Amino acid sequence: MTPLKVALVGHCGPDSYMLRSAVKHVLPDAQIAMIDDSAALNMAITDGVTVLLVNRVLGYGFDADNGVGLIGALRASHPQLKLLLISNYADAQAQAVAAGAMPGFGKNNIGSPKMREALAAVK
């Protein structure tokens, strides 16, 4: 079976490390990439990444200025992707789901049943 490929999109170093550890705990066989810009994201999609954990706030290297906008653009161009927003804000989560994301979780949910349920749903 091909391992699940997960991309951590737009997260700072410490958050990426924390998310990487959390994903590995729930999805131990997953291959995880840290993505800091649109070029790396496009390459990861071409290379077969299927799950994206998208930060609510994106840096200057992305075509979209926020995670919800990126999710909407990716949903339109790559309907096969499983997209989750990483945000503590309920309104941002609702906007992401309306844009085509699966229910995500906030950084304050790392290690919680909510996070484990969200990650288990991407298998």
C-alpha positions in Angstrom: 0.0 0.0 0.0 1.3 3.5 -0.9 2.0 5.6 2.1 -0.2 8.7 2.7 1.5 11.9 1.6 0.7 14.9 3.9 1.8 18.5 3.4 2.0 21.0 6.2 1.2 24.2 4.3 2.3 27.7 5.5 3.3 26.8 9.1 6.3 28.3 10.9 9.1 26.0 12.0 7.9 25.3 15.6 4.3 24.7 14.5 5.5 22.4 11.7 7.5 20.4 14.1 4.5 20.1 16.5 2.1 19.2 13.7 4.5 16.7 12.2 4.8 14.9 15.5 1.0 14.9 15.9 0.4 13.6 12.4 3.0 10.8 12.9 1.3 9.8 16.1 -2.1 9.3 14.3 -0.7 8.3 10.8 2.6 6.7 11.6 3.3 5.6 8.0 2.6 9.0 6.5 5.2 10.8 4.5 5.2 14.5 5.6 6.4 17.5 3.7 6.7 21.1 5.0 5.6 23.6 2.3 6.5 27.3 2.5 5.5 28.7 -0.9 3.3 28.1 -3.9 6.1 26.6 -6.0 6.8 23.9 -3.4 3.1 23.3 -3.0 2.7 22.8 -6.8 5.6 20.4 -6.8 4.2 18.4 -3.9 0.9 18.1 -5.6 2.6 16.9 -8.8 4.6 14.4 -6.6 1.4 12.9 -5.2 0.6 14.6 -2.0 -3.0 14.0 -1.1 -3.6 15.7 2.2 -2.9 19.3 3.0 -3.0 20.8 6.5 -3.3 24.5 5.6 -2.4 27.3 8.0 -5.1 30.1 8.4 -2.5 32.8 7.8 -0.1 32.4 4.9 3.2 34.1 4.2 4.4 36.1 1.2 5.4 33.0 -0.8 1.8 31.9 -1.6 -0.6 33.0 -4.3 -3.4 33.4 -1.8 -3.0 35.6 1.3 -4.9 33.2 3.6 -5.6 29.6 4.1 -9.3 29.8 3.2 -8.5 31.4 -0.1 -5.9 28.8 -0.9 -8.4 26.0 0.0 -11.0 27.5 -2.4 -8.4 27.7 -5.2 -7.1 24.2 -4.7 -10.6 22.7 -4.4 -11.4 24.2 -7.8 -8.2 23.0 -9.5 -7.5 19.8 -7.6 -10.8 18.2 -6.4 -9.0 15.0 -5.3 -7.1 16.7 -2.5 -8.1 16.3 1.1 -7.8 19.8 2.6 -8.0 20.7 6.3 -7.6 24.2 7.8 -5.5 24.5 10.9 -7.1 27.3 12.9 -8.5 27.8 16.4 -11.2 30.2 15.0 -14.6 28.6 14.5 -15.6 31.2 11.8 -12.4 30.4 9.8 -13.2 26.7 10.1 -16.7 27.3 8.8 -15.4 29.3 5.9 -12.9 26.6 5.0 -15.6 23.9 5.0 -17.8 26.2 2.8 -14.8 26.5 0.5 -14.4 22.7 0.2 -12.3 21.6 3.1 -12.9 18.7 5.4 -13.4 19.7 9.1 -10.0 20.8 10.5 -8.7 21.6 13.9 -6.9 24.3 15.8 -3.4 24.2 17.2 -4.9 24.2 20.7 -6.5 20.8 19.7 -3.1 19.1 19.0 -3.3 15.7 20.7 -7.0 15.9 21.3 -9.7 13.5 20.1 -10.9 16.2 17.7 -7.5 16.2 16.0 -7.3 12.4 15.9 -10.8 12.2 14.4 -9.9 14.8 11.7 -6.7 13.0 10.8 -8.3 9.6 10.8 -10.9 10.9 8.3 -8.1 11.5 5.7 -7.1 7.8 5.4 
